[in-house]
């Protein structure tokens, strides 16, 4: 009997110790537009995030920035493909510019987010800047994708770019949702 009670207590403590950060992430992600993607992308950082809303937002924003930088590299490589149609090249060129702007906005957002924690009295100002820049970053991804509109650009390039832009927009949308939640609950 005592062994069963001890085993039960040990399993309970182990369960609490390992699931609490994950439960925090799941709960926070439940308000996003893409909760499954949110949980999948943030769960790997559960031990870092713990139950810290600021760390959660910082991690989500960092993931968005990393995804944007990776996408920028992909689109830049696509510009070097041989045999591109002039309109494909122009759309890729414009897309690189949009994503470059997005990288800049997300980088500034991460710096600004740190000020939210350091400079408490100006929290609303700093979080508003973060919200604006992350929202603008989402617009950049949408603008890039829109550049491949129309049947003239149908093909593998369009499909590949648009699928990356959709994923980028989803990751960034989740980050913005978590930022908004953080701003509201602060």
N, C-alpha and C positions, 0 to 999 in steps of 0.2 A: 504494500500500500504506500509506504513512504517513498519507495523508488518511483512509483507512478506519479505521485505528487511532485517529486523533484524533477522528473522528466518533463511533466506538464509545465512547471514553472520555467525550466530551462528553455523549452520550445517557445513559450510565450514571450520571454525576454528576447530570444533570438529573433522572433517574428517582429516584435516592436522595433528592435534595433535595425533590422534590415529593410523593413517596409515603410517606415515613417517618411523618409525623404521621397520615396517613390509615390506614396499616397499623396504627398504634398504636390508633387509634379502632376499626377493624374487629376487631382482636384483643381489645380490652377489651369491646366490645359482644357478642362471640360468647358470652359467659357470661350475657347477659341473657335474659329471657323473650321479648323482641321485638327481636331483633338488627337486622333490616332497618330498623325505625323508629329504633332507636338510632343506627345509622350515618347514616341520612338526616338526622336532626336535628342530629347533632354534627359532621358533615363540614364544614359551612359555617364552623365555628370551628376547623378543623384548624391554621391558622397561629397561633392564640392558644394552643391546647391543646399543640401540639408533641408531646412525649412525657412530659408532666408529669401524673402521676396526680392530684395535687391539683387542678390546673387542669381536668382532665377532669371530675372529680366536681363541682367548683364550676360548671362550664358546664352539666352535666346538671341540677343542682339549680336553677340560674337558669332554664333552659328550662322546667322543671316549674312553677316559681313563675309565670313569664310566662303559661304555658298556663292555670294556675289562675286568675290575675287576669283573663285574657280570658274564661274560662268564667263567672266570677262576673259580669262585665259583661253577658254574653249572658243569663244566667238572670235577672238583675235587670231587664233590658229585657223579658223574657218576662212578668214579673209585671205589667207595665203594659198587656198586651194586653187589648182589650175582649172580652167574651163568655167569659171563662174560667169553667169550672165551679168551684164552691167547693172541691172536692177538688184540682183542678189548682192553684188559687191557694195552698191550704195546702201542697201538695207543693213548689211553687216557693218559697214563703216558708221552709220548712224547709231546702230545698236551698241557698238563699242563706246561711242561718246556717251550714250545714255547710261551704260553700266559703269563707266568711269565716274560719272556724276554720282551714281548710286553708291559706289565704293566710298567716295568722299563724304557723302551725307551720313552713311552708316558709321564711318570712322569718327566723324564729329559727334555723332550721337553717343557713341561709347564714351568719348571724353566728357561730354556733357552729363551723361548719366553718373559718372563718378562725382561730379559736383553736387548732384542731388544728395549724396550721402554725406559729403563733407560740409556743404553749406546749407544747413537745414532751413534757414529763414527764407532762402530764395528757391525753395523746392519747386513751387508751382511754375516759376519762370523757366527753370532748367528742364523740368519734365515736359513742359509745353514745347520747348525747342526740340527735344528728343522726338516727341510725337509728330511734330511738323516734318522733321527731316526723314523719319522712317516712312511716313506717309508719302513723301515726295519720292523716296526710293521705290516704293511700290508703283508709283506712276511711271517711273523710268522703265521698269520691267514691262509694264503694259505698253508703253510707247514703243519699245523695242519690238515686242511681239506684233503690234499693229503695223509696223514697217514691212512685215511679210504678208500683208493682206493681199487678197486678189488671186485669181487663178494663174496669173503670169509667173508667180513665184512658187507655185505648187511643186512639191518634190521633197527629196530627203532633207535638204538643207532647211527648208521651212519647217518641216515636221520636227527635226532635231532641235532647232532654235526655239520653237514654240513650246516644246515639252520641257525644255530647261527653264524657260521663262515662267511657265506655269508652276513648276516646282519652286523656283526662286520666289515667286509671288506668294505662294502658300507659306513658305518658311517665314517670310518677312511679315505676312499678315498675322501669323501666330505671334511673332515677336511684338508687333504693334498691339495686339489684343492684350498680351501680358503687361506691356508698358501702360496701357490705358487702365488696366485693373490695378496695377501698382500705384499709378497716380491718383486713382479714386480712393484707394484704401489707405493711403499714407496719412 
